[in-house]
Amino acid sequence: MTFGRPSPGVPPERLRHVYWIGGGSGSGKSTIARRLADRHGMRLYDTDAAMPDHARRLPANEAPYLARFAAMDMDERWVTRSPREMLDTFHWYHGEGFDLILDDLLSLPADRPVVAEGFRLLPGLVRPLLADPDHAVWLLPTPRFREAVFADRGGAAWRLVAKTSDPRRALRNLLKRDALFTDQLSEQTRRLGLTTSTVDSAMTEETLTRRVTEQFKLAPS
């Protein structure tokens, strides 16, 4: 499966000031993006925060996967389907709404750099927009790191699966789906010649921040 549709014809130079952090769920994208924004005076664009607005604005004929997902109950979404089916039919993995991400980025002032982050930044969609390949990195969490993140019963994952009839099974499905997604990201970034960074339990937030800073060739703060 190749995630996403081709990006619309936006000249890469128009987005030269944008730095992209994609990757698997629970890999630290938001944390690293906030750190970079704070340390380097960058504007932060959180694609997760934009999801509810984008979902409302997408007409059903332009987002068929989203329409089908919205019609499901929580058990249909997370319990009764296989992780592979969950992966292959998840709307954001097909690039639905990516045009709205671009609209948002193009509407921001270009007076300072922007760091955009989120799992919706799929390699095949971002690659044609890169004037400088060093302005993008994908964070790939190991299975153990991802499990440790999701073990927090007060975290977002548990709050989600708690709405199902079988939270433990739903969490297992979610973890497996996300592992498959990370594998796909690894394959696609390799094929497109894009940069990744593996995130494991031994890595500190500061170490990961330093790696991404070096990838983006930002001056150390």
C-alpha positions in Angstrom: 0.0 0.0 0.0 1.2 3.5 -0.9 -0.1 6.1 1.5 -1.6 9.3 0.1 -2.4 10.8 -3.2 0.1 13.0 -5.2 0.4 16.5 -3.8 -1.2 19.3 -5.8 1.1 21.5 -7.9 2.5 23.8 -5.2 6.0 25.1 -6.1 8.4 23.9 -3.4 9.9 27.3 -3.1 6.7 28.6 -1.6 7.2 26.2 1.3 11.0 26.5 1.7 10.5 28.0 5.2 8.6 24.9 6.4 10.3 22.1 8.3 8.4 18.8 8.4 8.3 16.2 11.2 6.3 13.1 10.3 6.4 9.7 11.8 4.6 6.9 13.6 2.2 7.4 16.5 3.8 8.0 19.9 7.2 8.8 18.5 7.6 12.2 20.1 6.8 14.4 17.1 4.8 17.0 19.1 7.3 17.2 21.8 10.3 17.7 19.5 8.3 20.2 17.3 7.4 22.3 20.4 11.0 22.3 21.6 12.3 23.4 18.2 9.6 26.1 18.0 10.5 27.4 21.4 14.3 27.3 20.9 14.4 28.7 17.4 11.5 31.1 17.2 9.6 29.0 14.8 5.9 29.0 14.2 4.3 25.6 15.2 1.7 23.9 13.0 0.1 20.8 14.6 -1.7 18.7 12.0 -3.5 16.7 14.8 -5.1 19.8 16.2 -6.4 20.6 12.7 -8.1 17.2 12.2 -11.5 18.1 13.6 -11.8 21.2 11.5 -10.5 19.4 8.4 -12.9 16.5 8.9 -15.9 18.9 9.1 -14.8 20.7 6.0 -14.2 17.7 3.8 -17.3 16.8 1.6 -18.1 13.1 1.5 -17.4 12.8 -2.2 -13.9 14.0 -1.7 -13.2 11.9 1.4 -14.9 8.5 1.0 -12.7 6.7 3.6 -13.5 9.4 6.2 -17.2 9.1 5.4 -17.1 5.4 6.0 -15.1 5.8 9.2 -17.5 8.4 10.6 -20.4 6.0 10.0 -18.8 3.3 12.2 -19.4 2.8 15.9 -16.4 2.5 18.2 -16.3 -1.3 18.1 -16.3 -1.3 14.3 -13.5 1.1 14.3 -11.2 -0.5 16.9 -12.4 -4.0 18.0 -14.0 -6.1 15.3 -11.8 -5.3 12.3 -8.2 -6.6 11.8 -5.3 -4.2 12.2 -4.5 -4.6 8.5 -8.0 -3.6 7.5 -7.8 -0.7 10.0 -4.5 0.4 8.3 -5.7 0.0 4.8 -8.9 2.0 5.2 -7.9 4.8 7.6 -8.7 8.1 5.9 -5.8 10.2 6.9 -3.4 7.5 5.6 -4.9 8.0 2.2 -4.1 11.7 2.2 -7.7 12.8 2.6 -7.5 16.4 3.9 -3.9 16.9 3.0 -4.9 19.7 0.6 -6.3 21.5 3.7 -2.9 21.2 5.5 -1.3 22.9 2.5 -4.0 25.6 2.5 -3.2 26.2 6.2 0.5 26.4 5.7 0.3 28.6 2.6 -2.0 31.0 4.6 0.6 31.5 7.4 3.0 34.4 7.2 6.4 33.5 5.8 8.2 35.9 8.1 9.7 33.1 10.1 10.2 29.4 9.8 7.3 27.0 10.4 7.7 23.5 11.9 4.8 21.3 10.9 4.3 18.0 12.6 2.0 15.0 12.6 1.5 11.5 11.3 -0.6 13.0 8.4 2.6 14.2 6.8 3.0 11.2 4.6 6.4 10.8 2.7 4.8 10.5 -0.7 2.9 13.8 -0.2 5.6 15.8 1.4 8.5 14.8 -1.0 7.3 16.9 -4.0 7.0 19.9 -1.7 10.6 19.9 -0.5 12.9 22.6 -1.9 15.5 21.2 0.5 15.3 17.5 1.5 17.1 18.4 4.8 13.9 20.2 5.9 12.1 16.9 6.6 12.5 14.0 9.0 10.3 11.0 9.9 10.5 9.6 13.5 10.1 5.8 13.6 9.3 4.4 17.1 10.3 0.9 18.0 7.5 -1.4 19.1 8.8 -1.4 22.7 8.9 2.4 22.8 5.4 2.6 21.4 4.1 0.1 23.9 5.6 2.1 26.8 4.0 5.2 25.6 0.6 3.6 25.3 0.9 1.8 28.7 -0.1 5.1 30.4 -3.8 4.4 31.3 -4.4 8.2 31.5 -3.1 8.7 28.0 -4.9 9.5 24.8 -4.8 5.9 23.6 -6.5 4.5 26.7 -9.1 7.3 26.6 -9.9 6.3 23.1 -10.2 2.5 23.6 -12.1 3.0 26.9 -15.1 3.9 24.7 -15.2 0.4 23.2 -16.7 -2.8 24.6 -13.2 -4.5 24.8 -10.5 -1.9 25.6 -7.7 -4.4 25.8 -8.4 -5.9 22.4 -8.9 -2.4 20.9 -5.5 -1.3 22.3 -3.8 -4.4 20.8 -5.4 -3.7 17.5 -4.3 -0.1 17.7 -0.7 -1.0 18.6 -0.5 -3.5 15.7 -2.0 -1.1 13.2 0.5 1.6 14.2 3.3 -0.9 14.0 2.3 -1.7 10.4 2.0 2.1 9.7 5.6 2.6 11.0 6.8 -0.3 8.8 5.2 1.4 5.8 6.8 4.7 6.6 10.2 3.1 6.9 9.8 1.5 3.5 8.4 4.6 1.8 11.0 7.0 3.2 13.8 4.6 2.1 12.4 4.4 -1.4 12.1 8.2 -1.7 15.5 8.9 -0.2 14.1 10.7 2.8 15.6 11.0 6.3 14.4 9.0 9.3 15.3 8.7 13.0 14.6 5.6 15.0 13.1 6.4 18.5 13.7 3.8 21.2 13.3 3.7 25.0 17.0 4.5 25.6 16.8 7.8 23.8 16.1 11.0 25.8 14.0 13.8 24.5 17.1 16.0 24.4 19.0 13.5 22.3 16.2 13.3 19.8 15.8 17.1 19.8 19.6 17.4 19.0 19.3 14.8 16.1 16.4 16.7 14.5 18.2 20.0 15.0 21.2 18.6 13.2 19.0 17.2 10.4 17.4 20.6 9.9 20.8 22.3 10.1 19.5 24.7 12.7 22.1 26.5 14.8 22.4 24.9 18.3 20.4 26.9 20.8 
